[in-house]
Amino acid sequence: MIFNRKHLAILEAAEQGGLSDTTGLRLCFELMAAADAIDRDCATRLASYQLSEGKFVLLFLLHSSADGLPPHVLAEQSGVTRATITGLIDGLERDGFVERHQGNRDRRSITILLTEKGVRSIRFLFRKHTKWIRSLCSDLSQEESRTLSALLRRIWKKTQAEERNIDIAIGGVNEKTWKF
């Protein structure tokens, strides 16, 4: 069994307190532990390239737009606040992945563009990172993958994510759209 210590403590307390069926707790805590492990591994892998997941997403979004994107569009498309996007862009600029360009007509408008380093990095990292992500479920058969996806959707529907207006995408990215 895989559990984070905090979840194991809750589970043990529930069992000691006489909760007769802890199956749902166990499954939820295992799912959360797996998600935490994936998130930690993702952060570690990207950190070796001076990136966080948020910065990686911005490079990905910018790669799809030859003319660059303004910060407010990057914030909207990546699902973060404008304040957060400023910090992410500052870090990417400091590390040489992006440049800020002022608009010709309105110097208050700013467009973020990938540098050559940014283009090379996202092309390399997109392939490498998506290969790693795909490998996480590579041992599952097609039927197991469909079943897992259906079960995860059922669990997600019982959360308040929809009520809190959490942006998620159901479906997938057409890889042919992205030229890496």
C-alpha positions as CSV (number, residue, x, y, z in Angstrom):
1,M,0.0,0.0,0.0
2,I,1.2,3.5,-0.7
3,F,0.2,6.3,1.7
4,N,1.5,9.6,2.7
5,R,2.2,9.7,6.5
6,K,-0.7,12.1,7.2
7,H,-3.2,9.9,5.4
8,L,-1.9,6.8,7.1
9,A,-2.4,8.5,10.5
10,I,-6.0,9.4,9.5
11,L,-6.6,5.8,8.3
12,E,-5.2,4.3,11.4
13,A,-7.3,6.6,13.6
14,A,-10.5,5.8,11.6
15,E,-9.8,2.0,12.0
16,Q,-9.1,2.4,15.7
17,G,-12.2,4.6,16.1
18,G,-14.3,1.7,14.8
19,L,-15.0,2.8,11.2
20,S,-16.2,-0.4,9.8
21,D,-15.3,0.2,6.1
22,T,-12.2,2.1,5.2
23,T,-12.1,1.0,1.6
24,G,-13.0,4.5,0.2
25,L,-10.5,6.2,2.5
26,R,-7.8,3.8,1.4
27,L,-8.5,4.2,-2.3
28,C,-8.6,8.0,-2.1
29,F,-5.4,8.2,0.0
30,E,-3.6,5.9,-2.5
31,L,-4.8,8.0,-5.4
32,M,-3.6,11.2,-3.6
33,A,-0.2,9.5,-2.8
34,A,0.3,8.5,-6.4
35,A,-0.6,12.0,-7.6
36,D,1.8,13.5,-5.1
37,A,4.6,11.2,-6.3
38,I,4.0,12.1,-9.9
39,D,3.9,15.8,-9.0
40,R,7.2,15.6,-7.1
41,D,8.9,13.6,-9.9
42,C,7.6,16.1,-12.5
43,A,9.0,19.0,-10.4
44,T,12.4,17.3,-10.0
45,R,12.7,16.5,-13.7
46,L,11.9,20.0,-14.8
47,A,14.0,21.7,-12.1
48,S,17.1,20.2,-13.6
49,Y,16.3,22.5,-16.6
50,Q,15.6,25.6,-14.5
51,L,11.9,25.1,-14.9
52,S,8.8,24.5,-12.9
53,E,5.6,23.0,-14.3
54,G,4.2,26.5,-14.6
55,K,7.2,27.7,-16.6
56,F,7.1,24.6,-18.8
57,V,3.4,25.3,-19.6
58,L,4.2,28.9,-20.6
59,L,7.0,27.7,-22.9
60,F,4.6,25.2,-24.4
61,L,1.9,27.9,-25.0
62,L,4.4,30.4,-26.4
63,H,5.8,27.8,-28.8
64,S,2.4,27.5,-30.4
65,S,2.3,31.3,-31.1
66,A,4.9,32.6,-33.5
67,D,3.9,36.2,-32.7
68,G,4.1,35.7,-28.9
69,L,1.4,36.3,-26.4
70,P,0.6,39.1,-23.9
71,P,0.9,38.2,-20.2
72,H,-2.9,38.3,-19.6
73,V,-3.5,35.7,-22.3
74,L,-0.8,33.5,-20.9
75,A,-2.4,33.8,-17.5
76,E,-5.8,32.9,-18.9
77,Q,-4.6,29.9,-21.0
78,S,-2.4,28.5,-18.2
79,G,-5.0,29.0,-15.5
80,V,-3.0,31.2,-13.1
81,T,-3.5,34.8,-11.9
82,R,-1.9,37.8,-13.5
83,A,0.3,38.2,-10.4
84,T,1.5,34.7,-10.7
85,I,2.2,35.0,-14.5
86,T,4.4,38.1,-13.8
87,G,6.6,36.0,-11.5
88,L,6.8,33.1,-14.0
89,I,7.7,35.4,-16.8
90,D,10.3,37.2,-14.7
91,G,12.0,33.9,-14.0
92,L,11.8,32.7,-17.6
93,E,13.3,36.0,-18.8
94,R,16.0,36.0,-16.1
95,D,17.0,32.4,-17.3
96,G,17.0,33.4,-21.0
97,F,14.0,31.5,-22.2
98,V,11.8,34.5,-23.1
99,E,11.9,38.2,-23.9
100,R,9.4,40.9,-23.3
101,H,8.7,43.1,-26.4
102,Q,6.8,46.4,-26.2
103,G,4.0,47.0,-28.7
104,N,4.8,49.4,-31.6
105,R,1.5,51.3,-31.3
106,D,1.1,51.2,-27.6
107,R,4.3,50.8,-25.5
108,R,2.2,49.8,-22.5
109,S,1.3,46.6,-24.3
110,I,3.8,43.8,-23.9
111,T,4.2,40.6,-25.8
112,I,6.2,37.6,-24.5
113,L,8.3,35.8,-27.1
114,L,10.5,32.7,-26.9
115,T,14.2,33.2,-27.3
116,E,16.2,30.7,-29.3
117,K,17.1,29.0,-26.0
118,G,13.4,28.8,-25.2
119,V,12.6,27.3,-28.6
120,R,15.3,24.7,-28.3
121,S,14.4,23.9,-24.7
122,I,10.7,23.4,-25.3
123,R,11.2,21.2,-28.4
124,F,13.6,19.0,-26.5
125,L,11.7,19.0,-23.2
126,F,8.2,18.5,-24.7
127,R,9.4,15.2,-26.3
128,K,11.3,14.1,-23.2
129,H,8.6,15.1,-20.7
130,T,5.6,13.6,-22.6
131,K,7.6,10.4,-23.1
132,W,8.0,10.2,-19.3
133,I,4.4,11.0,-18.6
134,R,3.2,8.4,-21.1
135,S,5.6,5.8,-19.5
136,L,3.7,6.2,-16.2
137,C,0.7,4.3,-17.7
138,S,2.5,2.3,-20.3
139,D,2.0,-1.0,-18.5
140,L,-1.8,-0.6,-18.7
141,S,-3.7,-2.3,-21.4
142,Q,-6.1,-0.3,-23.5
143,E,-9.0,-1.7,-21.5
144,E,-7.3,-0.9,-18.2
145,S,-6.6,2.6,-19.4
146,R,-10.3,3.2,-20.4
147,T,-11.4,1.7,-17.1
148,L,-9.0,3.9,-15.1
149,S,-10.1,7.0,-17.0
150,A,-13.8,6.3,-16.4
151,L,-13.2,5.7,-12.7
152,L,-11.1,8.8,-12.3
153,R,-13.9,10.9,-14.0
154,R,-16.5,9.4,-11.6
155,I,-14.3,10.4,-8.7
156,W,-13.7,13.9,-10.1
157,K,-17.4,14.4,-10.5
158,K,-17.9,13.9,-6.8
159,T,-15.5,16.7,-6.0
160,Q,-16.3,20.4,-5.9
161,A,-14.0,21.3,-8.8
162,E,-16.9,22.0,-11.1
163,E,-18.6,24.1,-8.6
164,R,-15.4,26.1,-8.0
165,N,-15.1,26.6,-11.7
166,I,-11.8,24.8,-12.0
167,D,-10.6,24.6,-15.5
168,I,-10.0,21.2,-16.8
169,A,-9.9,19.8,-20.3
170,I,-11.8,16.7,-21.1
171,G,-10.3,15.1,-24.2
172,G,-6.8,15.6,-25.5
173,V,-4.4,17.7,-27.4
174,N,-4.1,16.9,-31.0
175,E,-0.4,16.3,-31.2
176,K,-0.3,17.1,-34.9
177,T,-1.3,20.7,-34.0
178,W,2.0,21.0,-32.1
179,K,5.1,21.0,-34.3
180,F,7.9,19.7,-32.1
